[in-house]
Amino acid sequence: MFDLLRQKQVVLICAAAITYSVSVPTLAGQVVVRKSTEAFDAFAVRDQVLREHEWQEALRMQQQINILQSLPMGCMLMARPYNYYSCGGNFYRPYQYQNEEIYIQIDPFDSEPLPLNK
């Protein structure tokens, strides 16, 4: 009788543990579903996510963020390490916010990148 009661307790404890572990919510990043017929480059996506993370970290480190709705005249589009504009000693990166493009001032780079011709 005692062994049967003990076995039932063990089964109930195991069932509760399994139910709890299955029902605990887990947090994941963004999930993207694509058709198998669409071309997909996982490495390009990984590199883009890494650049966006680096961009967020660079913004976090700046003491003050300057935001423009339009660029001054004479700005050049630069290509490295990501697309940004060089405007007479100031540098701005385009950013999408509420379906509009704004420009956030970024710190200057150590090396001079090549201009990107449109």
mmCIF file of the C-alpha atoms, coordinates in Angstrom:
data_MODEL
# 
_entry.id   MODEL 
# 
loop_
_atom_site.group_PDB 
_atom_site.id 
_atom_site.type_symbol 
_atom_site.label_atom_id 
_atom_site.label_alt_id 
_atom_site.label_comp_id 
_atom_site.label_asym_id 
_atom_site.label_entity_id 
_atom_site.label_seq_id 
_atom_site.pdbx_PDB_ins_code 
_atom_site.Cartn_x 
_atom_site.Cartn_y 
_atom_site.Cartn_z 
_atom_site.occupancy 
_atom_site.B_iso_or_equiv 
_atom_site.pdbx_formal_charge 
_atom_site.auth_seq_id 
_atom_site.auth_comp_id 
_atom_site.auth_asym_id 
_atom_site.auth_atom_id 
_atom_site.pdbx_PDB_model_num 
ATOM 1   C CA . MET A 1 1   ? 0.000  0.000  0.000   1.00 0.00 ? 1   MET A CA 1 
ATOM 2   C CA . PHE A 1 2   ? 2.782  2.398  0.939   1.00 0.00 ? 2   PHE A CA 1 
ATOM 3   C CA . ASP A 1 3   ? 4.748  1.587  -2.262  1.00 0.00 ? 3   ASP A CA 1 
ATOM 4   C CA . LEU A 1 4   ? 1.687  2.234  -4.428  1.00 0.00 ? 4   LEU A CA 1 
ATOM 5   C CA . LEU A 1 5   ? 1.099  5.597  -2.765  1.00 0.00 ? 5   LEU A CA 1 
ATOM 6   C CA . ARG A 1 6   ? 4.786  6.489  -3.202  1.00 0.00 ? 6   ARG A CA 1 
ATOM 7   C CA . GLN A 1 7   ? 4.668  5.575  -6.903  1.00 0.00 ? 7   GLN A CA 1 
ATOM 8   C CA . LYS A 1 8   ? 1.606  7.774  -7.443  1.00 0.00 ? 8   LYS A CA 1 
ATOM 9   C CA . GLN A 1 9   ? 3.378  10.699 -5.770  1.00 0.00 ? 9   GLN A CA 1 
ATOM 10  C CA . VAL A 1 10  ? 6.433  10.233 -7.967  1.00 0.00 ? 10  VAL A CA 1 
ATOM 11  C CA . VAL A 1 11  ? 4.263  10.076 -11.109 1.00 0.00 ? 11  VAL A CA 1 
ATOM 12  C CA . LEU A 1 12  ? 2.368  13.231 -10.076 1.00 0.00 ? 12  LEU A CA 1 
ATOM 13  C CA . ILE A 1 13  ? 5.599  15.103 -9.358  1.00 0.00 ? 13  ILE A CA 1 
ATOM 14  C CA . CYS A 1 14  ? 7.068  14.063 -12.728 1.00 0.00 ? 14  CYS A CA 1 
ATOM 15  C CA . ALA A 1 15  ? 3.863  15.049 -14.554 1.00 0.00 ? 15  ALA A CA 1 
ATOM 16  C CA . ALA A 1 16  ? 3.842  18.443 -12.813 1.00 0.00 ? 16  ALA A CA 1 
ATOM 17  C CA . ALA A 1 17  ? 7.506  19.020 -13.675 1.00 0.00 ? 17  ALA A CA 1 
ATOM 18  C CA . ILE A 1 18  ? 6.936  18.158 -17.340 1.00 0.00 ? 18  ILE A CA 1 
ATOM 19  C CA . THR A 1 19  ? 3.828  20.348 -17.526 1.00 0.00 ? 19  THR A CA 1 
ATOM 20  C CA . TYR A 1 20  ? 5.668  23.259 -15.910 1.00 0.00 ? 20  TYR A CA 1 
ATOM 21  C CA . SER A 1 21  ? 8.697  22.964 -18.184 1.00 0.00 ? 21  SER A CA 1 
ATOM 22  C CA . VAL A 1 22  ? 6.509  22.879 -21.296 1.00 0.00 ? 22  VAL A CA 1 
ATOM 23  C CA . SER A 1 23  ? 4.299  25.785 -20.245 1.00 0.00 ? 23  SER A CA 1 
ATOM 24  C CA . VAL A 1 24  ? 7.096  28.190 -19.216 1.00 0.00 ? 24  VAL A CA 1 
ATOM 25  C CA . PRO A 1 25  ? 7.329  30.901 -21.866 1.00 0.00 ? 25  PRO A CA 1 
ATOM 26  C CA . THR A 1 26  ? 10.654 31.316 -23.605 1.00 0.00 ? 26  THR A CA 1 
ATOM 27  C CA . LEU A 1 27  ? 11.918 34.480 -25.205 1.00 0.00 ? 27  LEU A CA 1 
ATOM 28  C CA . ALA A 1 28  ? 13.321 34.399 -28.719 1.00 0.00 ? 28  ALA A CA 1 
ATOM 29  C CA . GLY A 1 29  ? 14.360 36.954 -31.257 1.00 0.00 ? 29  GLY A CA 1 
ATOM 30  C CA . GLN A 1 30  ? 12.450 37.879 -34.360 1.00 0.00 ? 30  GLN A CA 1 
ATOM 31  C CA . VAL A 1 31  ? 11.234 34.893 -36.367 1.00 0.00 ? 31  VAL A CA 1 
ATOM 32  C CA . VAL A 1 32  ? 11.032 35.247 -40.134 1.00 0.00 ? 32  VAL A CA 1 
ATOM 33  C CA . VAL A 1 33  ? 9.225  32.688 -42.274 1.00 0.00 ? 33  VAL A CA 1 
ATOM 34  C CA . ARG A 1 34  ? 10.091 32.522 -45.976 1.00 0.00 ? 34  ARG A CA 1 
ATOM 35  C CA . LYS A 1 35  ? 8.939  30.438 -48.895 1.00 0.00 ? 35  LYS A CA 1 
ATOM 36  C CA . SER A 1 36  ? 11.437 27.805 -49.936 1.00 0.00 ? 36  SER A CA 1 
ATOM 37  C CA . THR A 1 37  ? 11.384 29.207 -53.479 1.00 0.00 ? 37  THR A CA 1 
ATOM 38  C CA . GLU A 1 38  ? 12.700 32.618 -52.336 1.00 0.00 ? 38  GLU A CA 1 
ATOM 39  C CA . ALA A 1 39  ? 16.439 33.211 -52.474 1.00 0.00 ? 39  ALA A CA 1 
ATOM 40  C CA . PHE A 1 40  ? 17.900 33.624 -48.986 1.00 0.00 ? 40  PHE A CA 1 
ATOM 41  C CA . ASP A 1 41  ? 21.426 34.356 -47.786 1.00 0.00 ? 41  ASP A CA 1 
ATOM 42  C CA . ALA A 1 42  ? 21.673 33.573 -44.074 1.00 0.00 ? 42  ALA A CA 1 
ATOM 43  C CA . PHE A 1 43  ? 25.182 35.024 -43.844 1.00 0.00 ? 43  PHE A CA 1 
ATOM 44  C CA . ALA A 1 44  ? 24.031 38.371 -45.255 1.00 0.00 ? 44  ALA A CA 1 
ATOM 45  C CA . VAL A 1 45  ? 21.228 38.482 -42.675 1.00 0.00 ? 45  VAL A CA 1 
ATOM 46  C CA . ARG A 1 46  ? 23.705 37.670 -39.905 1.00 0.00 ? 46  ARG A CA 1 
ATOM 47  C CA . ASP A 1 47  ? 26.050 40.428 -41.080 1.00 0.00 ? 47  ASP A CA 1 
ATOM 48  C CA . GLN A 1 48  ? 23.192 42.946 -41.268 1.00 0.00 ? 48  GLN A CA 1 
ATOM 49  C CA . VAL A 1 49  ? 22.052 42.108 -37.733 1.00 0.00 ? 49  VAL A CA 1 
ATOM 50  C CA . LEU A 1 50  ? 25.624 42.503 -36.508 1.00 0.00 ? 50  LEU A CA 1 
ATOM 51  C CA . ARG A 1 51  ? 25.952 45.937 -38.199 1.00 0.00 ? 51  ARG A CA 1 
ATOM 52  C CA . GLU A 1 52  ? 22.640 47.072 -36.685 1.00 0.00 ? 52  GLU A CA 1 
ATOM 53  C CA . HIS A 1 53  ? 23.814 45.949 -33.241 1.00 0.00 ? 53  HIS A CA 1 
ATOM 54  C CA . GLU A 1 54  ? 27.096 47.825 -33.665 1.00 0.00 ? 54  GLU A CA 1 
ATOM 55  C CA . TRP A 1 55  ? 25.110 50.894 -34.761 1.00 0.00 ? 55  TRP A CA 1 
ATOM 56  C CA . GLN A 1 56  ? 22.902 50.712 -31.659 1.00 0.00 ? 56  GLN A CA 1 
ATOM 57  C CA . GLU A 1 57  ? 25.959 50.362 -29.437 1.00 0.00 ? 57  GLU A CA 1 
ATOM 58  C CA . ALA A 1 58  ? 27.648 53.362 -31.098 1.00 0.00 ? 58  ALA A CA 1 
ATOM 59  C CA . LEU A 1 59  ? 24.525 55.470 -30.492 1.00 0.00 ? 59  LEU A CA 1 
ATOM 60  C CA . ARG A 1 60  ? 24.383 54.345 -26.890 1.00 0.00 ? 60  ARG A CA 1 
ATOM 61  C CA . MET A 1 61  ? 27.966 55.523 -26.333 1.00 0.00 ? 61  MET A CA 1 
ATOM 62  C CA . GLN A 1 62  ? 27.387 59.041 -27.711 1.00 0.00 ? 62  GLN A CA 1 
ATOM 63  C CA . GLN A 1 63  ? 26.820 61.763 -25.129 1.00 0.00 ? 63  GLN A CA 1 
ATOM 64  C CA . GLN A 1 64  ? 24.422 63.777 -27.267 1.00 0.00 ? 64  GLN A CA 1 
ATOM 65  C CA . ILE A 1 65  ? 22.440 62.713 -30.327 1.00 0.00 ? 65  ILE A CA 1 
ATOM 66  C CA . ASN A 1 66  ? 21.839 65.269 -33.090 1.00 0.00 ? 66  ASN A CA 1 
ATOM 67  C CA . ILE A 1 67  ? 18.960 64.435 -35.433 1.00 0.00 ? 67  ILE A CA 1 
ATOM 68  C CA . LEU A 1 68  ? 18.224 66.153 -38.753 1.00 0.00 ? 68  LEU A CA 1 
ATOM 69  C CA . GLN A 1 69  ? 15.134 65.842 -40.934 1.00 0.00 ? 69  GLN A CA 1 
ATOM 70  C CA . SER A 1 70  ? 17.141 66.808 -44.024 1.00 0.00 ? 70  SER A CA 1 
ATOM 71  C CA . LEU A 1 71  ? 20.831 66.989 -44.831 1.00 0.00 ? 71  LEU A CA 1 
ATOM 72  C CA . PRO A 1 72  ? 22.713 70.226 -45.564 1.00 0.00 ? 72  PRO A CA 1 
ATOM 73  C CA . MET A 1 73  ? 23.735 70.910 -49.184 1.00 0.00 ? 73  MET A CA 1 
ATOM 74  C CA . GLY A 1 74  ? 26.899 69.284 -50.524 1.00 0.00 ? 74  GLY A CA 1 
ATOM 75  C CA . CYS A 1 75  ? 26.879 66.051 -48.518 1.00 0.00 ? 75  CYS A CA 1 
ATOM 76  C CA . MET A 1 76  ? 28.633 63.001 -49.968 1.00 0.00 ? 76  MET A CA 1 
ATOM 77  C CA . LEU A 1 77  ? 27.321 59.458 -49.542 1.00 0.00 ? 77  LEU A CA 1 
ATOM 78  C CA . MET A 1 78  ? 30.058 57.212 -48.098 1.00 0.00 ? 78  MET A CA 1 
ATOM 79  C CA . ALA A 1 79  ? 30.127 53.401 -48.209 1.00 0.00 ? 79  ALA A CA 1 
ATOM 80  C CA . ARG A 1 80  ? 32.211 52.071 -45.328 1.00 0.00 ? 80  ARG A CA 1 
ATOM 81  C CA . PRO A 1 81  ? 31.691 50.581 -42.787 1.00 0.00 ? 81  PRO A CA 1 
ATOM 82  C CA . TYR A 1 82  ? 28.033 51.252 -43.654 1.00 0.00 ? 82  TYR A CA 1 
ATOM 83  C CA . ASN A 1 83  ? 26.233 53.890 -45.731 1.00 0.00 ? 83  ASN A CA 1 
ATOM 84  C CA . TYR A 1 84  ? 26.442 57.378 -44.219 1.00 0.00 ? 84  TYR A CA 1 
ATOM 85  C CA . TYR A 1 85  ? 26.858 60.978 -45.357 1.00 0.00 ? 85  TYR A CA 1 
ATOM 86  C CA . SER A 1 86  ? 29.876 63.246 -44.956 1.00 0.00 ? 86  SER A CA 1 
ATOM 87  C CA . CYS A 1 87  ? 28.811 66.891 -44.670 1.00 0.00 ? 87  CYS A CA 1 
ATOM 88  C CA . GLY A 1 88  ? 31.708 69.321 -44.188 1.00 0.00 ? 88  GLY A CA 1 
ATOM 89  C CA . GLY A 1 89  ? 33.322 67.556 -41.250 1.00 0.00 ? 89  GLY A CA 1 
ATOM 90  C CA . ASN A 1 90  ? 30.077 66.174 -39.775 1.00 0.00 ? 90  ASN A CA 1 
ATOM 91  C CA . PHE A 1 91  ? 28.843 62.662 -40.464 1.00 0.00 ? 91  PHE A CA 1 
ATOM 92  C CA . TYR A 1 92  ? 25.208 61.507 -40.588 1.00 0.00 ? 92  TYR A CA 1 
ATOM 93  C CA . ARG A 1 93  ? 23.668 58.084 -40.897 1.00 0.00 ? 93  ARG A CA 1 
ATOM 94  C CA . PRO A 1 94  ? 20.197 57.643 -42.435 1.00 0.00 ? 94  PRO A CA 1 
ATOM 95  C CA . TYR A 1 95  ? 17.628 56.040 -40.153 1.00 0.00 ? 95  TYR A CA 1 
ATOM 96  C CA . GLN A 1 96  ? 13.997 55.072 -40.750 1.00 0.00 ? 96  GLN A CA 1 
ATOM 97  C CA . TYR A 1 97  ? 11.610 56.425 -38.128 1.00 0.00 ? 97  TYR A CA 1 
ATOM 98  C CA . GLN A 1 98  ? 7.831  56.287 -38.529 1.00 0.00 ? 98  GLN A CA 1 
ATOM 99  C CA . ASN A 1 99  ? 8.149  55.727 -42.292 1.00 0.00 ? 99  ASN A CA 1 
ATOM 100 C CA . GLU A 1 100 ? 10.345 58.805 -42.718 1.00 0.00 ? 100 GLU A CA 1 
ATOM 101 C CA . GLU A 1 101 ? 14.077 59.014 -43.241 1.00 0.00 ? 101 GLU A CA 1 
ATOM 102 C CA . ILE A 1 102 ? 15.925 61.084 -40.656 1.00 0.00 ? 102 ILE A CA 1 
ATOM 103 C CA . TYR A 1 103 ? 19.662 61.573 -40.206 1.00 0.00 ? 103 TYR A CA 1 
ATOM 104 C CA . ILE A 1 104 ? 21.519 60.970 -36.964 1.00 0.00 ? 104 ILE A CA 1 
ATOM 105 C CA . GLN A 1 105 ? 24.930 62.515 -36.427 1.00 0.00 ? 105 GLN A CA 1 
ATOM 106 C CA . ILE A 1 106 ? 27.650 59.947 -35.836 1.00 0.00 ? 106 ILE A CA 1 
ATOM 107 C CA . ASP A 1 107 ? 31.235 60.196 -34.639 1.00 0.00 ? 107 ASP A CA 1 
ATOM 108 C CA . PRO A 1 108 ? 33.964 60.562 -37.296 1.00 0.00 ? 108 PRO A CA 1 
ATOM 109 C CA . PHE A 1 109 ? 35.872 57.474 -38.412 1.00 0.00 ? 109 PHE A CA 1 
ATOM 110 C CA . ASP A 1 110 ? 39.622 56.938 -38.013 1.00 0.00 ? 110 ASP A CA 1 
ATOM 111 C CA . SER A 1 111 ? 40.211 55.921 -41.646 1.00 0.00 ? 111 SER A CA 1 
ATOM 112 C CA . GLU A 1 112 ? 38.878 57.752 -44.688 1.00 0.00 ? 112 GLU A CA 1 
ATOM 113 C CA . PRO A 1 113 ? 36.352 55.557 -46.538 1.00 0.00 ? 113 PRO A CA 1 
ATOM 114 C CA . LEU A 1 114 ? 35.681 55.708 -50.260 1.00 0.00 ? 114 LEU A CA 1 
ATOM 115 C CA . PRO A 1 115 ? 32.718 57.763 -51.489 1.00 0.00 ? 115 PRO A CA 1 
ATOM 116 C CA . LEU A 1 116 ? 29.793 55.774 -52.895 1.00 0.00 ? 116 LEU A CA 1 
ATOM 117 C CA . ASN A 1 117 ? 28.648 57.017 -56.286 1.00 0.00 ? 117 ASN A CA 1 
ATOM 118 C CA . LYS A 1 118 ? 24.906 56.803 -56.934 1.00 0.00 ? 118 LYS A CA 1 
# 
